[in-house]
Amino acid sequence: MKILSSLVIAAVLFVSPTVGHAENSSGQFAVEGPGRLTCEAFTDARTDKGSAEFQRLIGFIEGYLSAANRYEPNTFDLSPWHNAAAFDLILNKHCTENPEDVIVSVAQKMVSALRPVRVASYSPMVEVGSGENRAILYRTILRRTQASLRSRGLFAGEEDGNYSPQMRDALLAFQRQADLFETGVPDPATLWTLLNP
């Protein structure tokens, strides 16, 4: 009997639901946990970045954007170089200016804002730099970086997605011009400044 009831439960769990929309006619849908909080709560939690509340809020954004990879058309990775620190900076800028906004609405605005920089299809990952100054990113992003550096007259090499000494020097020159930390590595702050439309 236990085996039969387990099979029935498993069958119910794995039945493919019909495709549909879960929101109501006004476009509202249920949001759980930190997504319900306001930007003011994020700003308060940000005073202690080690706090569980701050980590939950950043985790919500990471999860929301990861889920968007599944439903956004022509998207393999919506946030191809962003990390928790980048999400913190983006949220902080928005929430400082809009303390009443709800975190889930900010996450949806981030989806819209990130569409132009998404990676549409699979691209191999490449490790660049060394020691503390290193990053792992898509070869596609390295090509975009090379093209952007070339358009600024900072890079004359091939747009091949390979990290070379010439690319490192071009990144250092760009970081110097943009008043960023000079690492010679395409870190999230450098990529946001260089590639954000």
N, C-alpha and C positions, 0 to 999 in steps of 0.2 A: 504494500500500500504506500509506504514511504517513497519507493522508487517511482511509482506511478504519479504521485502528487508532485514529485520533483520534476518529472518529465513534462507534466502539464504546465508547471510554472516556467520551465525553460522554454517551452513552445510559445507561451504567451509573451515572454521577454524577447524572443527572437523573431516574432512575426513582423514582417515589414509593414510599417504603417503606410497609409495612403499619403501621398504628398499633399500638403496643405499649409496654410499659414496659421500660426498659433495666436497671432495678435487679434484684438477685437477690431471692430469697424473703424475705430479712431486711430488704429495703428499702435495701440498700447499693448504691452506684454509684461509678464511677470519678470521681475528682476530680483535676484537674491543677493544677500550679503552686502559687501562693500559697494556694489553698483548703485545701491539706493542712497548712499551718502552724498552730501553736497561737497562742492569744492572747498567750502570753509572747513569741513572735517578733514579733508586732505591737507590743507594748509596747517591746521593744528597738529595733525599726525606727523607732518614733515619736520617738526621741531626735534623729533627723536627718530632718526631714520632707522634705528635699531628696533623700534617698537613693533609689536605684532600688528597693530592697526596700520601702520605705514606699509609694512610688508604685504598685508592683505590687499591694500589698495593698489599697490604696484602689481601684485599677482593677478588681481582682477583685470587690469589693463592688458597684461601679457596674455592671459587666457582669452580675453575678448578678441584681441587682434589675431591670436592663433586660430580661433574659431572662424574669424573672417576669411582666413586663407581658404577655407572649405567652401564658403558661399559666394565669395567675390569672383566674378567672371575673369578669366585670363589672369589668374593669380596663383603663383606658387608660394611666394612669400611677400606679404604686404609690407612688412617692416624689415627689409633685408639687412640692415646694419645696426638697427636700434637694439639697445640693451636696457636693463632696468634703470641705469643712470640717465639714459636719453629720455626714457618715458617720464622719469622724475622731472627733468628739466622742462619737457613739453607740458606736463600737467601743472607744474608750478607757474609757468608763464600764463597759461590759460586761467588757472584758478585764482591767481592774484587779481586778475582783471574781472573775473566773473564768479564771485564767491557763492552765489546762489545756484549755479548750475549743478545738476546731478551728474555724478561720475559716469553713469551709463550713457548719458547724452554726450559727454565729453569724449568717451570712447568711440561713439559713432561718428563724431566730428573728426576724430583722428583717422578713422577708416577712410573717410572722404579725402582728407588732406594727404594721406599716404598713397593713394592710388597712383599718382604720377611717378612715384619712385619705386613701385613694386617690381619684383622679379616675376615675370609672367610665366616662365617655364623653368624646369630644373636646370641648374648650373652647378658645376663642381665647386667645391669649397677649396680655398687656397689659404695657407698660413703665410703671413708676411711679417717682416720685422724680426726682432730678437729681444730676448730678455724681457724687461718690463714693458718695452715698446713693441708689442706685437698684436696682431689681430688675425682673425679667421673670417674670411668673407667670400662671397660668391665671385667667381671669375668674371661674370657679367658686370658686377659692380666695379671691379678693377678696370675693365674696359671703359665703363662710363667715366670713371675717375681720370683715366688717361685722356679721354676725349675732352673732358672739361678743362683739364690742365693745359692741353694743347690749345684750346680755344682762348685761353688766357695768355698764351705765349710762354708758358712755363715748361712745357714738355715737348720734345722733338722726336721721341722714340716711337716705336710701333704701338698701335692700340691692340695689343695681343693678350691683355689680361695677365701679364706676368709682372711681378714686382722686381724691378731692376734698380741698380744704383742711380740711374737717371730719374726714375720715378720717385725714389726716395728724396733726391735733391729737389725735384719739382714740388713735392709735398712740403718739404721744409720751407721753400720759398713762399708757397701759398700760405702756410700756417703763419709765417712771419708777417706777411701782408695783412692777413685777417686777424692778427693779434690773438692767435690760438697757441696752445702749448706746442712747441716745436719738437715733434717726435719723429717726423719723416714717415709716419705710419698713417694709413687712412682710418683713423679712429672715428667713433660716431659723431663727435663735434665737428671734425674736419669734413666728413662726408655730408653732414646736414648743411653746413655752410657752403660747400662746393657744389652739391647736387640738388639741393632743394629748389624747386621751381619758383 
